[in-house]
């Protein structure tokens, strides 16, 4: 693996680069516990939504809670994109021009996907 400041570790910032014996360190690794805690909280909110429906709660209250879950998921997505920009895209930009262009295209495509909500 490359550990130079100008290059990213091999396979770390590429999709599908997981190797059975060694997992790559992703850009969000330092905040992984926070992301998992947020996702568990969101999971609890979704279970709460299911209970609201089971209990025949008032529609506007359910919709408000759905909105809250959507917002929480959007915050996770923005955080992950931010980590990716600061880790993988910056590393690629410091390296070869083709790698930087490829990462920017990748981020633009991801943003397009997110905006299709």
Secondary structure as GFF3:
##gff-version 3
##sequence-region A 1 117
A	DSSP	three_ten_helix	29	31	.	.	.	ID=ss1
A	DSSP	alpha_helix	32	54	.	.	.	ID=ss2
A	DSSP	alpha_helix	59	84	.	.	.	ID=ss3
A	DSSP	pi_helix	85	89	.	.	.	ID=ss4
A	DSSP	alpha_helix	90	94	.	.	.	ID=ss5
A	DSSP	alpha_helix	97	115	.	.	.	ID=ss6
###
